[in-house]
Structure formats: structure tokens, C-alpha cells
Amino acid sequence: VLYPGADCTCSSQRLIHKASRTKCCGHCLEAARDGDLNTRCGYVAIVGKPNVGKSTLLNTLIRQKISITSKKPQTTRHNVLGIHTEGDCQMLFVDTPGLHLKEHRAINRYMNRNARNALRDVDVVLFLVDRNRWNEEDDYVADLFMAAGGNKILVINKVDLIEDKAAVLPLLESMQARFPTAEVVPVSAEKNKNLDVLSDVIRKKLPESPFYYEADQITDRSERFLAAEIIREKIMRQLGEELPYAITIQIDRFEEEENLALIDATIFVEKEGQKKILIGHKGEKLKRIGSDARTEMQKLFDRRV
């Protein structure tokens, strides 16, 4: 199974759906699955070097934050599936860890392997690059991008930061010459600029197929997984450069009462001395991490935590 977890129905594995979406009678989804509608559905891998904006792009495209973000490279460790259904099209976005050249640590090798595996058996590959920060890591990803199967789209991010707008067209032309088999689309993931154009390009490249997921489902990841990821994001944002790199979160309890989720988590660090960094003076940093994580979980899970 490429993306495990979608079939589990226990409470701690409940999946996230769009809270604001109006439910229909289900006829459209049934018809799509039975092939009675001309629907499109397929997997779209988002690849690029670390910290180029892949998770931000995913969150903006599906209009819901499910993939954590921070300024620290390699924030994403696991492939995360984001599901966006609109009209007769269902796009299944796979956010991947940033691909990087150095694999000194086991966790780096694990993340690189996850990202490379995502390029297999997908319908579309999005290669996300910064508008003016090309380096050897981009060269490495570019080779994998061109060797991958499926339709190819080169997405140039942060074009809104180009002060000389006359420089945009030459940039697009140079990228198109470098990647002649790819369609080139300029965007700003953070500012939600030109993403409607990108969505239209993706839609046209997806195969005709019944939907794989319910129309209001936004990820195949469980609430337990997302809770751990949210805690890790808040630690990254709170500690910054002080962050112990190989920090790990374990959810010890995830229980549900009426309109309430009871969550206990353990944070693992590599060295005893790193605990002081995480806890902070009189526990202030740990309290802030817990408060920020709770606020975001309540928004995502649509109930008190």
C-alpha cells in the first residue's frame, strides 16, 4: 500500500475532513466511483530541495494546513498526502521531504528515500524551485525530476519577490529551455498567487478516473499522526537554531470524549542536556509549545484539546 493508514477506523486514527464543506447525498461520489461521471483523479508528487516551500504549496493548494512548516530545512520527514476535490477532479498531492546531497545521518537517508519513492507511480511530478537560489541540490533534484515518469511541471516559487518584473519572462524562458518536456508555471505559494493557473495545468494532466477518496476528505493521515507533527512544528518554531535535530514525538494517549480530545505526548531528544533547552527557564518554553500546539490542534480537529 503506497499510503497506509486510510483504512483504520479506531478513534485515534480518525481522518481529517473539511469541517466547512456541505455534505451531499453521496450520489456524485458513487457515480464517480462507478465511472458514470467524467471525473479525473491522480497522484501529484511535490519535490524539491529542503526549505523551498513544498509544504506551504501543499497547504495552500488544498486550502487547509496539514503539512507542518518552519524555517528549518527538512521539517517534513514523511510523505504526507493532501486531498483536494473540486467539481469533477480529485488531486492527490504527495508532500515529500526535501531532497539533499548529504546523507551523513540515518534520518537523512530515510527522508531522501521517502522523497525518491514518491516519484514512482505518480501521474504528475511538480518540481518546486526558488526564483533565484539555484544550487547543486537543485541540480540533484533536477536529474531525478527529468528521469521520473509521469507528466512534469516546473513550479517557480516566490516570483512575487522579483522586483524587476521585466526579468520574469526571461527567467521563464530560460527554465523552459532547460526543461523542454516540462510545463513551467510561476507562483507564490505563500501569497496564493497564480495557484489557480497551476491547478488548471495539473487538472489537464490527470487521467480520467473515479475518485479514490471521499469528496470532503483532506488527508489520509490520522489525527494521531497530525498531533505529533503539530507538536514537532511548534518545537521547531520555538527553539530555532537551538533545536536538537533528531527530536521525535510519541503520542501516548489519544482519547475522545464529547467534543474533546485528550492527548498525552512524550518528546524524545538525543542527549540529556537537550532537555533543558526544550523545557526552558521555569518550563516557559515547554508551556509555550504546549499552548501553541493545543491551539492549532483545536482548529484542525474542530474540537477542544
C-alpha positions as CSV (number, residue, x, y, z in Angstrom):
1,V,0.0,0.0,0.0
2,L,1.5,3.3,-1.1
3,Y,-0.2,5.5,1.6
4,P,-1.1,3.4,4.6
5,G,-3.5,4.4,7.3
6,A,-6.6,5.3,5.4
7,D,-8.5,2.1,6.3
8,C,-8.1,2.3,10.1
9,T,-11.3,3.3,11.9
10,C,-10.2,3.4,15.6
11,S,-10.8,6.8,17.3
12,S,-7.1,7.8,17.5
13,Q,-6.9,7.1,13.7
14,R,-9.8,9.3,12.7
15,L,-9.2,11.0,9.4
16,I,-9.5,14.8,8.8
17,H,-12.3,16.1,6.6
18,K,-13.3,19.6,5.6
19,A,-15.4,20.9,8.5
20,S,-17.0,23.7,6.5
21,R,-18.0,21.6,3.5
22,T,-21.7,21.0,2.9
23,K,-22.4,17.3,2.7
24,C,-24.2,16.0,-0.3
25,C,-26.3,12.8,-0.7
26,G,-23.3,10.9,-1.9
27,H,-24.7,10.3,-5.4
28,C,-21.9,12.3,-7.1
29,L,-19.2,10.3,-5.3
30,E,-20.9,7.0,-6.1
31,A,-21.3,7.9,-9.7
32,A,-17.6,9.0,-9.9
33,R,-16.5,5.7,-8.4
34,D,-18.8,3.7,-10.8
35,G,-17.5,5.6,-13.8
36,D,-20.8,7.3,-14.5
37,L,-19.2,10.7,-14.4
38,N,-16.2,12.0,-16.5
39,T,-14.0,12.5,-13.5
40,R,-10.3,13.0,-13.2
41,C,-8.2,11.7,-10.3
42,G,-4.5,11.1,-9.8
43,Y,-1.4,11.4,-7.6
44,V,0.8,14.6,-7.8
45,A,4.3,14.4,-6.2
46,I,5.8,17.7,-4.9
47,V,9.6,17.5,-4.9
48,G,12.4,20.0,-4.4
49,K,15.4,20.8,-2.2
50,P,14.9,21.4,1.6
51,N,13.1,24.6,2.7
52,V,11.9,25.6,-0.8
53,G,8.2,25.9,0.2
54,K,6.8,22.4,-0.7
55,S,4.6,22.1,2.5
56,T,3.4,25.7,2.1
57,L,2.4,25.0,-1.5
58,L,0.5,21.8,-0.5
59,N,-1.4,23.6,2.3
60,T,-2.4,26.4,0.0
61,L,-3.5,24.1,-2.8
62,I,-5.8,22.1,-0.6
63,R,-6.9,25.1,1.4
64,Q,-6.1,23.5,4.8
65,K,-2.9,23.2,6.8
66,I,-2.0,19.5,7.1
67,S,1.8,19.6,6.5
68,I,3.9,21.4,9.1
69,T,6.2,24.3,8.1
70,S,9.2,26.1,9.6
71,K,12.3,27.9,8.5
72,K,14.5,24.9,9.4
73,P,15.4,22.7,6.5
74,Q,13.9,19.2,6.3
75,T,11.0,20.0,8.5
76,T,9.0,17.4,6.6
77,R,10.2,13.8,7.4
78,H,7.4,11.7,6.0
79,N,5.4,11.8,2.8
80,V,2.1,13.5,3.5
81,L,-0.9,13.1,1.3
82,G,-3.2,16.1,0.8
83,I,-6.5,15.6,-1.0
84,H,-8.3,18.3,-2.9
85,T,-11.6,17.6,-4.6
86,E,-13.3,20.2,-6.7
87,G,-16.1,19.5,-9.2
88,D,-15.1,16.5,-11.3
89,C,-11.5,16.5,-10.3
90,Q,-9.7,15.0,-7.3
91,M,-6.0,15.9,-6.9
92,L,-3.9,13.7,-4.5
93,F,-0.8,15.7,-3.6
94,V,2.2,14.0,-2.0
95,D,4.3,16.4,0.0
96,T,7.8,14.9,0.3
97,P,10.9,15.6,2.5
98,G,13.4,17.9,0.9
99,L,16.0,16.0,-1.3
100,H,19.5,16.8,-0.3
101,L,23.0,15.7,-1.3
102,K,24.5,14.9,2.2
103,E,23.3,11.7,3.8
104,H,25.6,11.5,6.9
105,R,22.8,10.6,9.3
106,A,20.3,7.7,9.1
107,I,17.4,10.1,9.3
108,N,18.7,12.0,6.2
109,R,18.9,8.7,4.3
110,Y,15.4,7.9,5.4
111,M,14.0,11.2,4.2
112,N,15.8,11.0,0.9
113,R,14.5,7.5,0.3
114,N,10.9,8.7,1.1
115,A,11.2,11.5,-1.4
116,R,12.6,9.3,-4.2
117,N,10.0,6.7,-3.6
118,A,7.2,9.3,-4.1
119,L,8.4,9.8,-7.7
120,R,7.3,6.3,-8.6
121,D,3.8,5.5,-9.9
122,V,2.6,9.1,-9.8
123,D,0.7,10.8,-12.6
124,V,2.3,14.3,-12.2
125,V,5.6,15.5,-10.7
126,L,5.9,19.1,-9.5
127,F,9.5,20.3,-9.2
128,L,9.4,23.4,-6.9
129,V,12.3,25.8,-7.2
130,D,13.1,29.2,-5.8
131,R,13.1,32.1,-8.3
132,N,16.8,33.0,-7.8
133,R,18.5,30.5,-5.5
134,W,19.5,27.6,-7.7
135,N,22.4,25.5,-6.3
136,E,23.8,21.9,-6.5
137,E,20.9,20.5,-4.6
138,D,18.5,21.8,-7.3
139,D,20.8,20.1,-9.8
140,Y,20.4,16.8,-7.9
141,V,16.6,17.1,-7.8
142,A,16.5,18.1,-11.4
143,D,18.2,14.9,-12.5
144,L,15.6,12.9,-10.6
145,F,12.8,15.0,-11.9
146,M,13.8,14.5,-15.6
147,A,14.3,10.8,-15.0
148,A,10.9,10.3,-13.4
149,G,7.9,9.1,-15.2
150,G,4.6,10.9,-15.4
151,N,3.8,14.4,-16.6
152,K,6.2,17.1,-15.4
153,I,5.6,20.7,-14.1
154,L,8.3,23.0,-13.1
155,V,7.0,25.4,-10.5
156,I,9.0,28.6,-9.8
157,N,8.1,29.9,-6.4
158,K,8.3,33.3,-4.8
159,V,8.1,35.2,-8.1
160,D,6.3,38.0,-6.2
161,L,9.7,38.9,-4.7
162,I,11.3,39.7,-8.1
163,E,11.5,43.5,-8.0
164,D,12.2,43.9,-11.7
165,K,9.1,42.4,-13.3
166,A,10.7,42.6,-16.7
167,A,13.0,39.8,-15.5
168,V,10.2,37.3,-15.1
169,L,9.7,36.4,-18.7
170,P,13.5,35.7,-19.4
171,L,13.5,33.6,-16.3
172,L,10.6,31.5,-17.6
173,E,12.2,31.2,-21.0
174,S,15.5,30.0,-19.6
175,M,13.8,27.4,-17.4
176,Q,11.7,26.2,-20.3
177,A,14.8,25.8,-22.4
178,R,16.4,23.8,-19.5
179,F,13.4,21.6,-19.0
180,P,11.8,21.3,-22.5
181,T,9.5,18.4,-21.6
182,A,8.1,20.2,-18.5
183,E,5.4,22.9,-18.3
184,V,6.7,26.0,-16.4
185,V,4.4,27.8,-14.0
186,P,5.4,30.8,-11.8
187,V,3.7,31.1,-8.4
188,S,3.8,32.5,-5.0
189,A,2.8,29.7,-2.6
190,E,2.7,31.9,0.5
191,K,0.8,34.8,-1.2
192,N,-1.6,32.4,-3.1
193,K,-0.6,33.9,-6.5
194,N,-1.2,32.1,-9.7
195,L,-2.2,28.8,-8.0
196,D,-5.4,28.8,-9.9
197,V,-3.4,28.5,-13.1
198,L,-1.3,25.8,-11.6
199,S,-4.4,23.8,-10.5
200,D,-5.7,24.1,-14.1
201,V,-2.5,22.8,-15.5
202,I,-2.5,19.9,-13.1
203,R,-6.1,19.0,-13.8
204,K,-5.5,18.7,-17.5
205,K,-2.6,16.3,-16.9
206,L,-4.5,13.9,-14.6
207,P,-6.1,10.8,-16.1
208,E,-9.8,10.1,-16.3
209,S,-10.5,8.0,-13.2
210,P,-13.1,7.6,-10.4
211,F,-12.3,9.3,-7.1
212,Y,-10.1,7.4,-4.6
213,Y,-11.3,9.2,-1.5
214,E,-14.5,10.8,-0.1
215,A,-15.0,14.3,-1.5
216,D,-14.6,16.0,1.8
217,Q,-11.5,14.2,3.0
218,I,-8.3,16.3,3.0
219,T,-5.6,13.7,4.0
220,D,-5.1,10.0,4.6
221,R,-3.1,10.7,7.7
222,S,-4.7,10.1,11.1
223,E,-5.3,12.7,13.8
224,R,-2.7,10.9,16.0
225,F,-0.1,11.5,13.3
226,L,-1.1,15.1,12.8
227,A,-1.0,15.8,16.5
228,A,2.6,14.6,16.7
229,E,3.6,16.7,13.6
230,I,2.0,19.8,15.1
231,I,3.9,19.4,18.3
232,R,7.1,19.0,16.4
233,E,6.4,22.1,14.3
234,K,5.9,24.2,17.5
235,I,9.1,22.9,18.9
236,M,11.0,23.9,15.7
237,R,9.4,27.4,15.8
238,Q,10.0,27.9,19.5
239,L,13.6,26.7,19.6
240,G,15.0,27.8,16.2
241,E,18.8,27.1,16.0
242,E,18.8,25.6,19.5
243,L,16.7,22.7,18.3
244,P,18.0,19.2,18.8
245,Y,17.9,17.9,15.2
246,A,16.7,14.3,15.7
247,I,13.8,15.2,18.0
248,T,10.9,12.7,18.0
249,I,7.3,12.9,19.2
250,Q,5.4,9.9,20.5
251,I,1.6,10.2,21.2
252,D,1.0,8.1,24.3
253,R,-2.7,8.7,24.6
254,F,-5.4,9.9,22.2
255,E,-8.9,9.5,23.6
256,E,-12.1,11.2,22.7
257,E,-14.9,12.5,24.9
258,E,-17.8,14.6,23.8
259,N,-16.4,17.5,21.8
260,L,-13.0,16.9,23.5
261,A,-9.7,15.1,22.6
262,L,-7.4,14.0,25.4
263,I,-3.8,13.8,24.2
264,D,-0.6,12.9,26.0
265,A,2.7,13.1,24.2
266,T,6.3,12.3,25.0
267,I,9.2,14.3,23.4
268,F,12.4,12.4,22.8
269,V,15.8,14.1,22.4
270,E,19.2,12.6,21.8
271,K,21.1,13.9,24.8
272,E,20.2,14.5,28.5
273,G,21.5,18.1,28.3
274,Q,19.0,18.9,25.4
275,K,16.1,18.6,27.9
276,K,17.0,21.9,29.5
277,I,16.9,23.6,26.1
278,L,13.5,22.2,25.4
279,I,12.0,22.9,28.8
280,G,13.4,26.5,29.2
281,H,13.6,28.7,32.3
282,K,10.9,27.5,34.7
283,G,9.3,25.5,32.0
284,E,8.4,28.5,29.9
285,K,9.4,27.1,26.5
286,L,7.6,23.8,27.1
287,K,4.5,25.7,28.2
288,R,4.5,27.8,25.1
289,I,5.0,24.8,22.9
290,G,2.0,23.1,24.5
291,S,-0.2,26.1,24.3
292,D,0.6,26.8,20.6
293,A,0.2,23.1,19.7
294,R,-3.2,22.9,21.5
295,T,-4.5,26.0,19.7
296,E,-3.6,24.6,16.3
297,M,-5.0,21.1,17.0
298,Q,-8.3,22.6,18.1
299,K,-8.6,24.4,14.9
300,L,-7.7,21.4,12.8
301,F,-9.7,18.8,14.7
302,D,-12.7,21.1,15.2
303,R,-13.0,20.4,19.0
304,R,-11.3,21.2,22.3
305,V,-8.0,19.6,23.1
